[in-house]
Amino acid sequence: MVGTGLAVHKAKRLQALPPYLFVELDRARRKLQADGHDVIDLGVGDPDLPTPRPVIERLSQAAQDPANHRYSFTEGLAALREAIARWYARRFNVTLDPATEILPLLGSKEGIAHLPWAIVNPGDAVLVPDPCYPPYRSGTILAEGEVIPMPLRADMEFLPDLGDISQRAAQRAKLMFLNYPNNPTAAVASESFFQEAIELANSYAMLIAHDAAYSELAFDGYRPMSFLQVPGAKEIGIEFHSISKTFQMTGWRAGWVCGNATAIAALNQLKTHLDSGIFQPVQYAAIAALEMDDQPLREVCGIYQQRRDAVVVGLAQAGWIMPKPNATFYLWAPVPGGELSMAFARRVLEQAHVVITPGSGFGPNGEGFVRFSLTVPIERLQEAVARLTKVL
Ligand SMILES: *Cc1c(COP(=O)(O)O)cnc(C)c1O
């Protein structure tokens, strides 16, 4: 039976992954667009603003040099690791050893999804926020770990109730994912919350992986802290970071993880078998981004803040009240009128031609909410508000 393709089967581990909930919504969106309708997409968290000019110029320049055309190394250029260390010192007053405490990644998603392979044995538990950025859950499942959800609820300001984790779950857990400023809830965390998490991790010998992808996108003077600023964090924790959201560089694929040297060595060991590093011109461009002054970033935050206000104030006038977040480019809004989030998102797409993400796609505890991504120009957001006002 050579050549029939009948012998090809998908591995069971793929079946264990959560289904992609948005297939149906995506299909409906594409159909509307193919029929010539003007759809406003507030679904994906992908910045519309351009990458800063000096970063693009550094890439173009580095791409001319044949020395940059060859394999790079998994551990990245020393110059990049040093630039990351300087940025952490300047921004957070956190000292990192560029040789052992920083590992560049092909985007932080790559490192996040691979981390459980380096830390978790089959059957070990992993504490995962619910709702959450999907790779925490899927990375755990692929490594045959058991996901133990930590509900994020509005009455707890979308922080997990650490006192609610059973002793048995804590004993079995090798890893806990946290993410503040948070996707999808746009919530932020205080130092006392991080302290509490560190105490728990110390009592039960688990690693904390904090995802700080949105640490630089904050408003009204608020400055998110790094998890690594908290005393004791580096002994049991690592922090993921990315140039994607900070510098409008989602397509470039560069991020890093920093903190605990043992965890970083484990992930580095795994990654030597998986990839051969980041294209060097992208590494030089990332250095240029990290060395820029803060002015462009302040402007970008100002733009997101105006967009946030346009939607929150505009929809409040239509009777839809939602919190005004301090950080991220998301709004996490309670579904008006008690519809399920998927039904509501489908209705909004069909009647207003606006894409929003149903909260249930981020985990069962996301039900009752929808996420708006503020990654379109303000005129489009105003148009979206006008259309939503009619269908509410
Ligand atoms: C966008 C995002 C990232 C960044 O992913 P990259 O792979 O670095 O582009 C990481 N974590 C969260 C929560 C995100 O929303």
The ligand as an SDF file (V2000), in Angstrom:
LIG
                    3D

 15 15  0  0  0  0  0  0  0  0999 V2000
    1.9220   38.4090   22.7390 C   0  0  0  0  0  0  0  0  0  0  0  0
    2.2600   37.6580   23.9690 C   0  0  0  0  0  0  0  0  0  0  0  0
    3.5350   37.1350   24.1280 C   0  0  0  0  0  0  0  0  0  0  0  0
    4.6410   37.4520   23.1500 C   0  0  0  0  0  0  0  0  0  0  0  0
    4.8550   36.4740   22.2530 O   0  0  0  0  0  0  0  0  0  0  0  0
    6.1230   36.5220   21.2940 P   0  0  0  0  0  0  0  0  0  0  0  0
    6.2720   35.0930   20.9500 O   0  0  0  0  0  0  0  0  0  0  0  0
    7.2830   37.0550   22.0670 O   0  0  0  0  0  0  0  0  0  0  0  0
    5.7540   37.3800   20.1400 O   0  0  0  0  0  0  0  0  0  0  0  0
    3.8350   36.4500   25.2890 C   0  0  0  0  0  0  0  0  0  0  0  0
    2.9240   36.3300   26.2590 N   0  0  0  0  0  0  0  0  0  0  0  0
    1.7010   36.8620   26.1610 C   0  0  0  0  0  0  0  0  0  0  0  0
    0.7660   36.7570   27.2960 C   0  0  0  0  0  0  0  0  0  0  0  0
    1.3190   37.5180   24.9950 C   0  0  0  0  0  0  0  0  0  0  0  0
    0.0900   38.0120   24.8920 O   0  0  0  0  0  0  0  0  0  0  0  0
  1  2  1  0
  2  3  1  0
  2 14  2  0
  3  4  1  0
  3 10  2  0
  4  5  1  0
  5  6  1  0
  6  7  2  0
  6  8  1  0
  6  9  1  0
 10 11  1  0
 11 12  2  0
 12 13  1  0
 12 14  1  0
 14 15  1  0
M  END
$$$$
